[in-house]
Structures are given as structure tokens and as C-alpha cells.
Amino acid sequence: MLLIDTHCHLDAPEFDADRDEVAAIALSVGVGAIVVPGVARENFQQVIDLSNQYTHCRFALGVHPMYVDAAHPSDLTLLKQLISEQLALPILKLVAVGEIGLDFFVTQQNRETQEYFFSEQLKIAQAFDLPVILHVRRAVDDVLKHLRRYKVRGGIAHAFNGSAQQAEAFIALGFKLGFGGAMTYPRALKIRELAKNLPLESIVLETDAPDIPPAWLGTKGRNVPAELAKIAQVLADLRGIEVTQIIEITSKNTVQILPNLSTLYTPLDALH
């Protein structure tokens, strides 16, 4: 049973000097699948290329809310075209529409633009029957409002940091919740409480590398997908169970919510 990093920006410039090594080390410590989300049309081709370069990588395509000011409606046309092309290939490496969502932490001045791109991309996910990978920051209730209006086949609420009630709302809509480096900080009481008490069947693991470094790297450290092994151990410790159980259940959860991953990774014993 191998770990799945459901969110890693392996295309980021922070990895330009040693990307091959970072990908290889992750595989060597048991991270058997890495999902690399797109954030803007400028990196769509790069995340596609990474999935062809590294056999354990898969990708998502979407316009991130922090990039919408530079985006154009024609980007959505390109997104639809690329999704259609990828889904026609014999081996499916596209696993979701993402990273999409709302971010009202940095600014709400472009709220209308963010909501336009989010709702349009939810429609695209509907049209292709794809799950979505969500970016949600200071906008949980607004994201949930859109998800109730544009029903998709579920997905992952990346770096979940909402309340228990909001978690239940995502789960009711068919979503899994992503936990990673933030959970490793002893003072992150709310996140750790959620990680400890939410149904384990609703949790998936992620690094968000190179961002959200775990506690042992310090807040300025560069996160890498290999850290997922230690992150999984933290979740096991919080829940008082063996890490092998954490790996098995979170991997099953991930393949369930991102079914195109099964072309790479099918834990047969966990799918029944």
C-alpha cells in the first residue's frame, strides 16, 4: 500500500534545480502517486508534461482564484479543449478540474471575477463528470453555496481549515478533506481536532509542496512530497492507530474520489 499526495505543485520554480531528485525521493519513501494541480493557462502544459515525465504523477487542470485577475474567458475554452483531448487518451492522467475555488483572504476586491471563474469551472466539471480540487480560504460558506448550485461528482477540499459543521457540509456533498503540514503544528488545535475526530473515510493526505511545510521543516522550509510519510505518521498518532491503517484508508479514499487515479494505482484490497 502506497501513499498518495493529493496536492503537490511539483511544477513550481522552487523545484527547478532538483525536480528529478524530489520526485525520485518521494517514490523511494513510499509516495506512489502525486497529483499536480494546474493554476493558470500558463502552467497547463507543464503539469501535463510532468505526468508524462514521471510515471507516478497525475494532474488536474484549472484556474486558481489567485490567478483570475490575469485570466481571460478564453482560458476556459482552452481548459475545455485540453480536458476533452486528455479524456480521449488511452491512459487517463487527468484526474480532476483544479485547483479552483475562492480566496477572500488576500482580497475581496475581485470577488465577482473569482466567482465567475469558479462557477464556470464547476460547470465544466459537470459537463465532463469530473471531480474538483478546491482552494478554499476565508470563503468556506461561499464555496459551499456554489457547490450546492452547481452539483459536481465531489472532489477534495484542499488544506481544509473550516469548522466541524462546514466539514460535515462538504462530506454531505461528496467531498473528501485534505490534511497536510498544518496538522503537524501542536498549536494548530482546531485542525488537529478535526483530523482526530472526523470520519477517517473523509480524509485524504497532501503536502501542497513547496508550500505549507510541516512543523519539523519550520515555516520557512521548502516542503517536498517525501514529507507525506511523516505527515501520515502524525495523523496516525493523533488518531491512535497504526500508520499502515492511515495509508490504506486514505489511499482508498483518494482513489474513490479521484477514480482516474486507478489507471496508476488500484489498491484492489481496499476497493471492495
QUIBEL-V713782 format. One line per field, one symbol per residue. ss: DSSP state (H for helix, E for strand, L for the rest). phi: phi as a letter, one per 40 degrees, with the letter a starting at -180 (. if undefined). Layout:
# QUIBEL-V713782
ss = ???
phi = ???
This chain:
# QUIBEL-V713782
ss = LLEEELLELLLLHHHLLLHHHHHHHHHHLLEEEEEEELLLHHHHHHHHHHHHHLLLEEEEELLLHHHHHHLLHHHHHHHHHHHHHHHLLLLLLEEEEEEEEEELLLLLLLHHHHHHHHHHHHHHHHHHLLLEEEEEELLHHHHHHHHHHLLLLLEEEELLLLLHHHHHHHHHLLEEEEELHHHHLLLLHHHHHHHHHLLHHHEEELLLELLLLLHHHLLLLLLLHHHHHHHHHHHHHHHLLLHHHHHHHHHHHHHHHLHHHHHLLLLHHHHL
phi = .bcbccaacccccdbdcaddcdcccdccchccabcbccbadcbdcccccccccbccbbabbabcdcbccccbdcccccdccccdccccccbcbcbacicbibbbccabcbdccdccccccccccccccfbcbbbbbbfadccccdccccbcbcgibccfcacccccdccccccgbcbcbaddcccdccccccccccbcdccbbbbabgdccfccdccgcccccbcccccccccccccccgbccccdcccccddccccbcccccbabcdcbcc
